[in-house]
Amino acid sequence: MSIASGRTLRSLVHKWLGPTSGTPVKVTRFNRGQSIQGTCVHIELLLQSGPVGLFFFRHGDGSWCVFPPESERPVMRIH
């Protein structure tokens, strides 16, 4: 799925956390790693009952999801 199909980080934050202009939202963790998980961020919404947060993972096509990308598996090819 491409970014053009609505998988931007901003669109997912609004979908999952539903922040409003009066509700503070902040990035509490940013990890740009070389690990299997790749880039991930933790977004936190501050409610009166306490903070609520989710991790968002960047996939190879540039889209963001609430689940990590699948790890690449070894492939054998015959030429």
PDB file with SEQRES, HELIX, SHEET and CRYST1 records, atoms N, CA, C and O in Angstrom:
SEQRES   1 A   79  MET SER ILE ALA SER GLY ARG THR LEU ARG SER LEU VAL          
SEQRES   2 A   79  HIS LYS TRP LEU GLY PRO THR SER GLY THR PRO VAL LYS          
SEQRES   3 A   79  VAL THR ARG PHE ASN ARG GLY GLN SER ILE GLN GLY THR          
SEQRES   4 A   79  CYS VAL HIS ILE GLU LEU LEU LEU GLN SER GLY PRO VAL          
SEQRES   5 A   79  GLY LEU PHE PHE PHE ARG HIS GLY ASP GLY SER TRP CYS          
SEQRES   6 A   79  VAL PHE PRO PRO GLU SER GLU ARG PRO VAL MET ARG ILE          
SEQRES   7 A   79  HIS                                                          
HELIX    1 AA1 ILE A    3  SER A    5  5                                   3    
HELIX    2 AA2 LEU A    9  LEU A   17  1                                   9    
SHEET    1 AA1 4 VAL A  25  ARG A  32  0                                        
SHEET    2 AA1 4 THR A  39  LEU A  47 -1                                        
SHEET    3 AA1 4 GLY A  50  ARG A  58 -1                                        
SHEET    4 AA1 4 TRP A  64  CYS A  65 -1                                        
CRYST1    1.000    1.000    1.000  90.00  90.00  90.00 P 1           1          
ATOM      1  N   MET A   1       0.848  -1.176   0.000  1.00  0.00           N  
ATOM      2  CA  MET A   1       0.000   0.000   0.000  1.00  0.00           C  
ATOM      3  C   MET A   1       0.886   1.229   0.000  1.00  0.00           C  
ATOM      4  O   MET A   1       1.863   1.287   0.747  1.00  0.00           O  
ATOM      5  N   SER A   2       0.568   2.192  -0.808  1.00  0.00           N  
ATOM      6  CA  SER A   2       1.408   3.377  -0.943  1.00  0.00           C  
ATOM      7  C   SER A   2       0.945   4.492  -0.004  1.00  0.00           C  
ATOM      8  O   SER A   2      -0.143   4.444   0.571  1.00  0.00           O  
ATOM      9  N   ILE A   3       1.802   5.483   0.125  1.00  0.00           N  
ATOM     10  CA  ILE A   3       1.466   6.637   0.959  1.00  0.00           C  
ATOM     11  C   ILE A   3       0.212   7.320   0.424  1.00  0.00           C  
ATOM     12  O   ILE A   3      -0.611   7.818   1.192  1.00  0.00           O  
ATOM     13  N   ALA A   4       0.076   7.337  -0.895  1.00  0.00           N  
ATOM     14  CA  ALA A   4      -1.070   8.007  -1.510  1.00  0.00           C  
ATOM     15  C   ALA A   4      -2.399   7.390  -1.092  1.00  0.00           C  
ATOM     16  O   ALA A   4      -3.442   8.032  -1.210  1.00  0.00           O  
ATOM     17  N   SER A   5      -2.372   6.153  -0.607  1.00  0.00           N  
ATOM     18  CA  SER A   5      -3.620   5.497  -0.223  1.00  0.00           C  
ATOM     19  C   SER A   5      -3.996   5.767   1.233  1.00  0.00           C  
ATOM     20  O   SER A   5      -4.881   5.102   1.770  1.00  0.00           O  
ATOM     21  N   GLY A   6      -3.343   6.723   1.873  1.00  0.00           N  
ATOM     22  CA  GLY A   6      -3.781   7.149   3.199  1.00  0.00           C  
ATOM     23  C   GLY A   6      -3.063   6.521   4.368  1.00  0.00           C  
ATOM     24  O   GLY A   6      -3.611   6.495   5.469  1.00  0.00           O  
ATOM     25  N   ARG A   7      -1.869   6.018   4.179  1.00  0.00           N  
ATOM     26  CA  ARG A   7      -1.122   5.416   5.271  1.00  0.00           C  
ATOM     27  C   ARG A   7       0.002   6.320   5.752  1.00  0.00           C  
ATOM     28  O   ARG A   7       1.088   5.846   6.086  1.00  0.00           O  
ATOM     29  N   THR A   8      -0.262   7.624   5.786  1.00  0.00           N  
ATOM     30  CA  THR A   8       0.728   8.542   6.326  1.00  0.00           C  
ATOM     31  C   THR A   8       0.668   8.455   7.851  1.00  0.00           C  
ATOM     32  O   THR A   8      -0.332   8.012   8.415  1.00  0.00           O  
ATOM     33  N   LEU A   9       1.718   8.871   8.496  1.00  0.00           N  
ATOM     34  CA  LEU A   9       1.746   8.843   9.955  1.00  0.00           C  
ATOM     35  C   LEU A   9       0.642   9.733  10.526  1.00  0.00           C  
ATOM     36  O   LEU A   9      -0.039   9.347  11.476  1.00  0.00           O  
ATOM     37  N   ARG A  10       0.470  10.895   9.961  1.00  0.00           N  
ATOM     38  CA  ARG A  10      -0.568  11.812  10.442  1.00  0.00           C  
ATOM     39  C   ARG A  10      -1.960  11.187  10.341  1.00  0.00           C  
ATOM     40  O   ARG A  10      -2.758  11.294  11.272  1.00  0.00           O  
ATOM     41  N   SER A  11      -2.254  10.531   9.209  1.00  0.00           N  
ATOM     42  CA  SER A  11      -3.588   9.932   9.041  1.00  0.00           C  
ATOM     43  C   SER A  11      -3.810   8.789  10.032  1.00  0.00           C  
ATOM     44  O   SER A  11      -4.920   8.615  10.535  1.00  0.00           O  
ATOM     45  N   LEU A  12      -2.766   8.010  10.315  1.00  0.00           N  
ATOM     46  CA  LEU A  12      -2.930   6.921  11.283  1.00  0.00           C  
ATOM     47  C   LEU A  12      -3.071   7.428  12.711  1.00  0.00           C  
ATOM     48  O   LEU A  12      -3.824   6.852  13.496  1.00  0.00           O  
ATOM     49  N   VAL A  13      -2.361   8.490  13.058  1.00  0.00           N  
ATOM     50  CA  VAL A  13      -2.512   9.076  14.401  1.00  0.00           C  
ATOM     51  C   VAL A  13      -3.944   9.546  14.588  1.00  0.00           C  
ATOM     52  O   VAL A  13      -4.539   9.321  15.642  1.00  0.00           O  
ATOM     53  N   HIS A  14      -4.500  10.193  13.582  1.00  0.00           N  
ATOM     54  CA  HIS A  14      -5.890  10.650  13.675  1.00  0.00           C  
ATOM     55  C   HIS A  14      -6.861   9.476  13.712  1.00  0.00           C  
ATOM     56  O   HIS A  14      -7.864   9.526  14.425  1.00  0.00           O  
ATOM     57  N   LYS A  15      -6.578   8.428  12.960  1.00  0.00           N  
ATOM     58  CA  LYS A  15      -7.464   7.261  12.934  1.00  0.00           C  
ATOM     59  C   LYS A  15      -7.472   6.531  14.273  1.00  0.00           C  
ATOM     60  O   LYS A  15      -8.539   6.201  14.791  1.00  0.00           O  
ATOM     61  N   TRP A  16      -6.291   6.275  14.838  1.00  0.00           N  
ATOM     62  CA  TRP A  16      -6.196   5.444  16.035  1.00  0.00           C  
ATOM     63  C   TRP A  16      -6.364   6.221  17.332  1.00  0.00           C  
ATOM     64  O   TRP A  16      -6.946   5.707  18.287  1.00  0.00           O  
ATOM     65  N   LEU A  17      -5.867   7.442  17.378  1.00  0.00           N  
ATOM     66  CA  LEU A  17      -5.895   8.203  18.630  1.00  0.00           C  
ATOM     67  C   LEU A  17      -6.923   9.325  18.631  1.00  0.00           C  
ATOM     68  O   LEU A  17      -7.330   9.786  19.697  1.00  0.00           O  
ATOM     69  N   GLY A  18      -7.347   9.769  17.458  1.00  0.00           N  
ATOM     70  CA  GLY A  18      -8.389  10.789  17.352  1.00  0.00           C  
ATOM     71  C   GLY A  18      -8.115  12.057  18.111  1.00  0.00           C  
ATOM     72  O   GLY A  18      -8.995  12.534  18.828  1.00  0.00           O  
ATOM     73  N   PRO A  19      -6.917  12.637  17.986  1.00  0.00           N  
ATOM     74  CA  PRO A  19      -6.651  13.871  18.730  1.00  0.00           C  
ATOM     75  C   PRO A  19      -7.479  15.032  18.194  1.00  0.00           C  
ATOM     76  O   PRO A  19      -7.837  15.074  17.017  1.00  0.00           O  
ATOM     77  N   THR A  20      -7.773  15.965  19.082  1.00  0.00           N  
ATOM     78  CA  THR A  20      -8.459  17.197  18.697  1.00  0.00           C  
ATOM     79  C   THR A  20      -7.499  18.354  18.924  1.00  0.00           C  
ATOM     80  O   THR A  20      -6.411  18.167  19.468  1.00  0.00           O  
ATOM     81  N   SER A  21      -7.895  19.530  18.513  1.00  0.00           N  
ATOM     82  CA  SER A  21      -7.003  20.683  18.663  1.00  0.00           C  
ATOM     83  C   SER A  21      -6.717  20.991  20.134  1.00  0.00           C  
ATOM     84  O   SER A  21      -5.689  21.595  20.441  1.00  0.00           O  
ATOM     85  N   GLY A  22      -7.599  20.591  21.042  1.00  0.00           N  
ATOM     86  CA  GLY A  22      -7.386  20.847  22.464  1.00  0.00           C  
ATOM     87  C   GLY A  22      -6.674  19.725  23.202  1.00  0.00           C  
ATOM     88  O   GLY A  22      -6.422  19.843  24.401  1.00  0.00           O  
ATOM     89  N   THR A  23      -6.346  18.639  22.511  1.00  0.00           N  
ATOM     90  CA  THR A  23      -5.701  17.493  23.138  1.00  0.00           C  
ATOM     91  C   THR A  23      -4.241  17.421  22.701  1.00  0.00           C  
ATOM     92  O   THR A  23      -3.966  17.211  21.519  1.00  0.00           O  
ATOM     93  N   PRO A  24      -3.304  17.590  23.626  1.00  0.00           N  
ATOM     94  CA  PRO A  24      -1.887  17.535  23.250  1.00  0.00           C  
ATOM     95  C   PRO A  24      -1.461  16.137  22.788  1.00  0.00           C  
ATOM     96  O   PRO A  24      -1.801  15.130  23.409  1.00  0.00           O  
ATOM     97  N   VAL A  25      -0.717  16.102  21.699  1.00  0.00           N  
ATOM     98  CA  VAL A  25      -0.145  14.864  21.174  1.00  0.00           C  
ATOM     99  C   VAL A  25       1.352  15.079  21.062  1.00  0.00           C  
ATOM    100  O   VAL A  25       1.792  16.137  20.613  1.00  0.00           O  
ATOM    101  N   LYS A  26       2.140  14.092  21.464  1.00  0.00           N  
ATOM    102  CA  LYS A  26       3.587  14.260  21.338  1.00  0.00           C  
ATOM    103  C   LYS A  26       4.249  12.950  20.944  1.00  0.00           C  
ATOM    104  O   LYS A  26       3.737  11.865  21.220  1.00  0.00           O  
ATOM    105  N   VAL A  27       5.389  13.076  20.299  1.00  0.00           N  
ATOM    106  CA  VAL A  27       6.219  11.921  19.969  1.00  0.00           C  
ATOM    107  C   VAL A  27       7.101  11.673  21.187  1.00  0.00           C  
ATOM    108  O   VAL A  27       7.893  12.533  21.571  1.00  0.00           O  
ATOM    109  N   THR A  28       6.964  10.493  21.795  1.00  0.00           N  
ATOM    110  CA  THR A  28       7.746  10.198  22.987  1.00  0.00           C  
ATOM    111  C   THR A  28       8.961   9.332  22.695  1.00  0.00           C  
ATOM    112  O   THR A  28       9.878   9.254  23.512  1.00  0.00           O  
ATOM    113  N   ARG A  29       8.975   8.684  21.540  1.00  0.00           N  
ATOM    114  CA  ARG A  29      10.133   7.871  21.161  1.00  0.00           C  
ATOM    115  C   ARG A  29      10.236   7.818  19.647  1.00  0.00           C  
ATOM    116  O   ARG A  29       9.233   7.657  18.952  1.00  0.00           O  
ATOM    117  N   PHE A  30      11.448   7.953  19.146  1.00  0.00           N  
ATOM    118  CA  PHE A  30      11.708   7.849  17.711  1.00  0.00           C  
ATOM    119  C   PHE A  30      12.910   6.943  17.546  1.00  0.00           C  
ATOM    120  O   PHE A  30      13.966   7.193  18.128  1.00  0.00           O  
ATOM    121  N   ASN A  31      12.756   5.892  16.756  1.00  0.00           N  
ATOM    122  CA  ASN A  31      13.844   4.939  16.562  1.00  0.00           C  
ATOM    123  C   ASN A  31      14.044   4.722  15.071  1.00  0.00           C  
ATOM    124  O   ASN A  31      13.194   4.141  14.397  1.00  0.00           O  
ATOM    125  N   ARG A  32      15.157   5.188  14.573  1.00  0.00           N  
ATOM    126  CA  ARG A  32      15.509   4.943  13.168  1.00  0.00           C  
ATOM    127  C   ARG A  32      16.661   3.958  13.201  1.00  0.00           C  
ATOM    128  O   ARG A  32      17.829   4.344  13.247  1.00  0.00           O  
ATOM    129  N   GLY A  33      16.316   2.687  13.176  1.00  0.00           N  
ATOM    130  CA  GLY A  33      17.340   1.676  13.331  1.00  0.00           C  
ATOM    131  C   GLY A  33      17.551   0.832  12.101  1.00  0.00           C  
ATOM    132  O   GLY A  33      16.794   0.881  11.132  1.00  0.00           O  
ATOM    133  N   GLN A  34      18.596   0.066  12.179  1.00  0.00           N  
ATOM    134  CA  GLN A  34      18.914  -0.879  11.119  1.00  0.00           C  
ATOM    135  C   GLN A  34      18.342  -2.257  11.446  1.00  0.00           C  
ATOM    136  O   GLN A  34      18.646  -3.238  10.768  1.00  0.00           O  
ATOM    137  N   SER A  35      17.521  -2.324  12.478  1.00  0.00           N  
ATOM    138  CA  SER A  35      16.959  -3.600  12.901  1.00  0.00           C  
ATOM    139  C   SER A  35      15.876  -4.065  11.939  1.00  0.00           C  
ATOM    140  O   SER A  35      15.527  -3.369  10.985  1.00  0.00           O  
ATOM    141  N   ILE A  36      15.359  -5.237  12.205  1.00  0.00           N  
ATOM    142  CA  ILE A  36      14.273  -5.810  11.411  1.00  0.00           C  
ATOM    143  C   ILE A  36      13.071  -4.880  11.442  1.00  0.00           C  
ATOM    144  O   ILE A  36      12.366  -4.744  10.442  1.00  0.00           O  
ATOM    145  N   GLN A  37      12.834  -4.250  12.562  1.00  0.00           N  
ATOM    146  CA  GLN A  37      11.671  -3.389  12.740  1.00  0.00           C  
ATOM    147  C   GLN A  37      11.783  -2.089  11.960  1.00  0.00           C  
ATOM    148  O   GLN A  37      10.762  -1.497  11.608  1.00  0.00           O  
ATOM    149  N   GLY A  38      13.003  -1.628  11.679  1.00  0.00           N  
ATOM    150  CA  GLY A  38      13.181  -0.378  10.941  1.00  0.00           C  
ATOM    151  C   GLY A  38      12.806   0.822  11.788  1.00  0.00           C  
ATOM    152  O   GLY A  38      13.032   0.836  12.998  1.00  0.00           O  
ATOM    153  N   THR A  39      12.233   1.825  11.148  1.00  0.00           N  
ATOM    154  CA  THR A  39      11.874   3.056  11.840  1.00  0.00           C  
ATOM    155  C   THR A  39      10.535   2.900  12.554  1.00  0.00           C  
ATOM    156  O   THR A  39       9.560   2.412  11.983  1.00  0.00           O  
ATOM    157  N   CYS A  40      10.510   3.326  13.814  1.00  0.00           N  
ATOM    158  CA  CYS A  40       9.244   3.330  14.547  1.00  0.00           C  
ATOM    159  C   CYS A  40       9.185   4.568  15.424  1.00  0.00           C  
ATOM    160  O   CYS A  40      10.212   5.113  15.830  1.00  0.00           O  
ATOM    161  N   VAL A  41       7.963   5.002  15.707  1.00  0.00           N  
ATOM    162  CA  VAL A  41       7.747   6.127  16.608  1.00  0.00           C  
ATOM    163  C   VAL A  41       6.651   5.749  17.607  1.00  0.00           C  
ATOM    164  O   VAL A  41       5.768   4.944  17.310  1.00  0.00           O  
ATOM    165  N   HIS A  42       6.730   6.340  18.778  1.00  0.00           N  
ATOM    166  CA  HIS A  42       5.688   6.173  19.777  1.00  0.00           C  
ATOM    167  C   HIS A  42       5.010   7.523  19.919  1.00  0.00           C  
ATOM    168  O   HIS A  42       5.649   8.514  20.273  1.00  0.00           O  
ATOM    169  N   ILE A  43       3.721   7.557  19.644  1.00  0.00           N  
ATOM    170  CA  ILE A  43       2.928   8.779  19.743  1.00  0.00           C  
ATOM    171  C   ILE A  43       2.051   8.670  20.976  1.00  0.00           C  
ATOM    172  O   ILE A  43       1.395   7.652  21.194  1.00  0.00           O  
ATOM    173  N   GLU A  44       2.042   9.716  21.775  1.00  0.00           N  
ATOM    174  CA  GLU A  44       1.286   9.705  23.020  1.00  0.00           C  
ATOM    175  C   GLU A  44       0.260  10.831  23.019  1.00  0.00           C  
ATOM    176  O   GLU A  44       0.565  11.973  22.676  1.00  0.00           O  
ATOM    177  N   LEU A  45      -0.948  10.486  23.406  1.00  0.00           N  
ATOM    178  CA  LEU A  45      -2.052  11.429  23.531  1.00  0.00           C  
ATOM    179  C   LEU A  45      -2.293  11.633  25.017  1.00  0.00           C  
ATOM    180  O   LEU A  45      -2.476  10.663  25.752  1.00  0.00           O  
ATOM    181  N   LEU A  46      -2.294  12.868  25.465  1.00  0.00           N  
ATOM    182  CA  LEU A  46      -2.470  13.159  26.882  1.00  0.00           C  
ATOM    183  C   LEU A  46      -3.938  13.435  27.185  1.00  0.00           C  
ATOM    184  O   LEU A  46      -4.474  14.476  26.807  1.00  0.00           O  
ATOM    185  N   LEU A  47      -4.583  12.490  27.872  1.00  0.00           N  
ATOM    186  CA  LEU A  47      -5.984  12.627  28.265  1.00  0.00           C  
ATOM    187  C   LEU A  47      -6.072  12.982  29.741  1.00  0.00           C  
ATOM    188  O   LEU A  47      -5.081  12.879  30.464  1.00  0.00           O  
ATOM    189  N   GLN A  48      -7.252  13.398  30.195  1.00  0.00           N  
ATOM    190  CA  GLN A  48      -7.430  13.694  31.615  1.00  0.00           C  
ATOM    191  C   GLN A  48      -7.223  12.447  32.470  1.00  0.00           C  
ATOM    192  O   GLN A  48      -6.754  12.542  33.605  1.00  0.00           O  
ATOM    193  N   SER A  49      -7.574  11.269  31.926  1.00  0.00           N  
ATOM    194  CA  SER A  49      -7.411  10.014  32.666  1.00  0.00           C  
ATOM    195  C   SER A  49      -5.977   9.496  32.636  1.00  0.00           C  
ATOM    196  O   SER A  49      -5.645   8.549  33.348  1.00  0.00           O  
ATOM    197  N   GLY A  50      -5.130  10.109  31.819  1.00  0.00           N  
ATOM    198  CA  GLY A  50      -3.732   9.707  31.717  1.00  0.00           C  
ATOM    199  C   GLY A  50      -3.310   9.554  30.268  1.00  0.00           C  
ATOM    200  O   GLY A  50      -4.130   9.678  29.359  1.00  0.00           O  
ATOM    201  N   PRO A  51      -2.015   9.280  30.050  1.00  0.00           N  
ATOM    202  CA  PRO A  51      -1.516   9.167  28.681  1.00  0.00           C  
ATOM    203  C   PRO A  51      -1.948   7.861  28.009  1.00  0.00           C  
ATOM    204  O   PRO A  51      -2.050   6.817  28.652  1.00  0.00           O  
ATOM    205  N   VAL A  52      -2.202   7.947  26.695  1.00  0.00           N  
ATOM    206  CA  VAL A  52      -2.519   6.795  25.857  1.00  0.00           C  
ATOM    207  C   VAL A  52      -1.587   6.874  24.660  1.00  0.00           C  
ATOM    208  O   VAL A  52      -1.452   7.936  24.053  1.00  0.00           O  
ATOM    209  N   GLY A  53      -0.946   5.771  24.314  1.00  0.00           N  
ATOM    210  CA  GLY A  53      -0.008   5.824  23.206  1.00  0.00           C  
ATOM    211  C   GLY A  53       0.000   4.574  22.358  1.00  0.00           C  
ATOM    212  O   GLY A  53      -0.470   3.513  22.770  1.00  0.00           O  
ATOM    213  N   LEU A  54       0.544   4.720  21.165  1.00  0.00           N  
ATOM    214  CA  LEU A  54       0.699   3.614  20.223  1.00  0.00           C  
ATOM    215  C   LEU A  54       2.045   3.737  19.524  1.00  0.00           C  
ATOM    216  O   LEU A  54       2.570   4.836  19.346  1.00  0.00           O  
ATOM    217  N   PHE A  55       2.593   2.591  19.132  1.00  0.00           N  
ATOM    218  CA  PHE A  55       3.773   2.562  18.286  1.00  0.00           C  
ATOM    219  C   PHE A  55       3.321   2.496  16.837  1.00  0.00           C  
ATOM    220  O   PHE A  55       2.356   1.804  16.513  1.00  0.00           O  
ATOM    221  N   PHE A  56       4.014   3.213  15.970  1.00  0.00           N  
ATOM    222  CA  PHE A  56       3.764   3.181  14.534  1.00  0.00           C  
ATOM    223  C   PHE A  56       5.064   2.798  13.845  1.00  0.00           C  
ATOM    224  O   PHE A  56       6.130   3.305  14.195  1.00  0.00           O  
ATOM    225  N   PHE A  57       4.979   1.905  12.867  1.00  0.00           N  
ATOM    226  CA  PHE A  57       6.153   1.373  12.180  1.00  0.00           C  
ATOM    227  C   PHE A  57       6.130   1.774  10.705  1.00  0.00           C  
ATOM    228  O   PHE A  57       5.091   1.705  10.050  1.00  0.00           O  
ATOM    229  N   ARG A  58       7.278   2.191  10.197  1.00  0.00           N  
ATOM    230  CA  ARG A  58       7.387   2.560   8.787  1.00  0.00           C  
ATOM    231  C   ARG A  58       7.746   1.322   7.969  1.00  0.00           C  
ATOM    232  O   ARG A  58       8.668   0.582   8.311  1.00  0.00           O  
ATOM    233  N   HIS A  59       7.004   1.112   6.887  1.00  0.00           N  
ATOM    234  CA  HIS A  59       7.222  -0.039   6.015  1.00  0.00           C  
ATOM    235  C   HIS A  59       8.074   0.360   4.812  1.00  0.00           C  
ATOM    236  O   HIS A  59       8.299   1.547   4.572  1.00  0.00           O  
ATOM    237  N   GLY A  60       8.537  -0.614   4.073  1.00  0.00           N  
ATOM    238  CA  GLY A  60       9.438  -0.393   2.957  1.00  0.00           C  
ATOM    239  C   GLY A  60       8.888   0.497   1.863  1.00  0.00           C  
ATOM    240  O   GLY A  60       9.657   1.155   1.162  1.00  0.00           O  
ATOM    241  N   ASP A  61       7.563   0.534   1.698  1.00  0.00           N  
ATOM    242  CA  ASP A  61       6.960   1.374   0.663  1.00  0.00           C  
ATOM    243  C   ASP A  61       6.720   2.806   1.134  1.00  0.00           C  
ATOM    244  O   ASP A  61       6.151   3.615   0.402  1.00  0.00           O  
ATOM    245  N   GLY A  62       7.160   3.123   2.372  1.00  0.00           N  
ATOM    246  CA  GLY A  62       6.997   4.464   2.911  1.00  0.00           C  
ATOM    247  C   GLY A  62       5.742   4.658   3.736  1.00  0.00           C  
ATOM    248  O   GLY A  62       5.558   5.716   4.338  1.00  0.00           O  
ATOM    249  N   SER A  63       4.870   3.654   3.775  1.00  0.00           N  
ATOM    250  CA  SER A  63       3.640   3.775   4.562  1.00  0.00           C  
ATOM    251  C   SER A  63       3.928   3.488   6.036  1.00  0.00           C  
ATOM    252  O   SER A  63       4.959   2.911   6.383  1.00  0.00           O  
ATOM    253  N   TRP A  64       3.002   3.900   6.887  1.00  0.00           N  
ATOM    254  CA  TRP A  64       3.091   3.663   8.329  1.00  0.00           C  
ATOM    255  C   TRP A  64       1.963   2.743   8.744  1.00  0.00           C  
ATOM    256  O   TRP A  64       0.853   2.847   8.222  1.00  0.00           O  
ATOM    257  N   CYS A  65       2.234   1.832   9.688  1.00  0.00           N  
ATOM    258  CA  CYS A  65       1.231   0.887  10.186  1.00  0.00           C  
ATOM    259  C   CYS A  65       1.430   0.699  11.683  1.00  0.00           C  
ATOM    260  O   CYS A  65       2.473   1.059  12.229  1.00  0.00           O  
ATOM    261  N   VAL A  66       0.422   0.132  12.343  1.00  0.00           N  
ATOM    262  CA  VAL A  66       0.532  -0.140  13.779  1.00  0.00           C  
ATOM    263  C   VAL A  66       1.166  -1.496  14.032  1.00  0.00           C  
ATOM    264  O   VAL A  66       1.290  -1.906  15.186  1.00  0.00           O  
ATOM    265  N   PHE A  67       1.568  -2.199  12.990  1.00  0.00           N  
ATOM    266  CA  PHE A  67       2.283  -3.462  13.125  1.00  0.00           C  
ATOM    267  C   PHE A  67       3.618  -3.337  12.397  1.00  0.00           C  
ATOM    268  O   PHE A  67       3.717  -2.625  11.398  1.00  0.00           O  
ATOM    269  N   PRO A  68       4.657  -4.033  12.901  1.00  0.00           N  
ATOM    270  CA  PRO A  68       5.973  -3.932  12.258  1.00  0.00           C  
ATOM    271  C   PRO A  68       5.986  -4.641  10.907  1.00  0.00           C  
ATOM    272  O   PRO A  68       5.196  -5.555  10.675  1.00  0.00           O  
ATOM    273  N   PRO A  69       6.886  -4.219  10.017  1.00  0.00           N  
ATOM    274  CA  PRO A  69       6.991  -4.898   8.726  1.00  0.00           C  
ATOM    275  C   PRO A  69       7.519  -6.302   8.911  1.00  0.00           C  
ATOM    276  O   PRO A  69       8.239  -6.587   9.868  1.00  0.00           O  
ATOM    277  N   GLU A  70       7.157  -7.178   7.987  1.00  0.00           N  
ATOM    278  CA  GLU A  70       7.669  -8.541   8.035  1.00  0.00           C  
ATOM    279  C   GLU A  70       9.159  -8.514   7.752  1.00  0.00           C  
ATOM    280  O   GLU A  70       9.643  -7.701   6.964  1.00  0.00           O  
ATOM    281  N   SER A  71       9.871  -9.407   8.402  1.00  0.00           N  
ATOM    282  CA  SER A  71      11.297  -9.485   8.143  1.00  0.00           C  
ATOM    283  C   SER A  71      11.526 -10.166   6.799  1.00  0.00           C  
ATOM    284  O   SER A  71      10.744 -11.010   6.362  1.00  0.00           O  
ATOM    285  N   GLU A  72      12.622  -9.771   6.159  1.00  0.00           N  
ATOM    286  CA  GLU A  72      12.943 -10.381   4.875  1.00  0.00           C  
ATOM    287  C   GLU A  72      13.436 -11.787   5.101  1.00  0.00           C  
ATOM    288  O   GLU A  72      14.246 -12.042   5.993  1.00  0.00           O  
ATOM    289  N   ARG A  73      12.948 -12.690   4.295  1.00  0.00           N  
ATOM    290  CA  ARG A  73      13.335 -14.092   4.424  1.00  0.00           C  
ATOM    291  C   ARG A  73      14.386 -14.432   3.363  1.00  0.00           C  
ATOM    292  O   ARG A  73      14.396 -13.834   2.287  1.00  0.00           O  
ATOM    293  N   PRO A  74      15.263 -15.382   3.661  1.00  0.00           N  
ATOM    294  CA  PRO A  74      16.248 -15.794   2.671  1.00  0.00           C  
ATOM    295  C   PRO A  74      15.547 -16.373   1.426  1.00  0.00           C  
ATOM    296  O   PRO A  74      14.530 -17.059   1.527  1.00  0.00           O  
ATOM    297  N   VAL A  75      16.118 -16.077   0.268  1.00  0.00           N  
ATOM    298  CA  VAL A  75      15.532 -16.537  -0.983  1.00  0.00           C  
ATOM    299  C   VAL A  75      16.623 -17.222  -1.810  1.00  0.00           C  
ATOM    300  O   VAL A  75      17.747 -16.730  -1.911  1.00  0.00           O  
ATOM    301  N   MET A  76      16.268 -18.362  -2.394  1.00  0.00           N  
ATOM    302  CA  MET A  76      17.193 -19.034  -3.316  1.00  0.00           C  
ATOM    303  C   MET A  76      16.643 -18.859  -4.723  1.00  0.00           C  
ATOM    304  O   MET A  76      15.448 -19.025  -4.967  1.00  0.00           O  
ATOM    305  N   ARG A  77      17.534 -18.523  -5.636  1.00  0.00           N  
ATOM    306  CA  ARG A  77      17.141 -18.349  -7.025  1.00  0.00           C  
ATOM    307  C   ARG A  77      18.074 -19.163  -7.915  1.00  0.00           C  
ATOM    308  O   ARG A  77      19.255 -19.332  -7.612  1.00  0.00           O  
ATOM    309  N   ILE A  78      17.529 -19.655  -9.002  1.00  0.00           N  
ATOM    310  CA  ILE A  78      18.312 -20.390  -9.988  1.00  0.00           C  
ATOM    311  C   ILE A  78      18.392 -19.536 -11.240  1.00  0.00           C  
ATOM    312  O   ILE A  78      17.377 -19.082 -11.768  1.00  0.00           O  
ATOM    313  N   HIS A  79      19.603 -19.326 -11.700  1.00  0.00           N  
ATOM    314  CA  HIS A  79      19.788 -18.511 -12.908  1.00  0.00           C  
ATOM    315  C   HIS A  79      19.932 -19.409 -14.108  1.00  0.00           C  
ATOM    316  O   HIS A  79      20.096 -18.922 -15.226  1.00  0.00           O  
TER     317      HIS A  79                                                      
END                                                                             
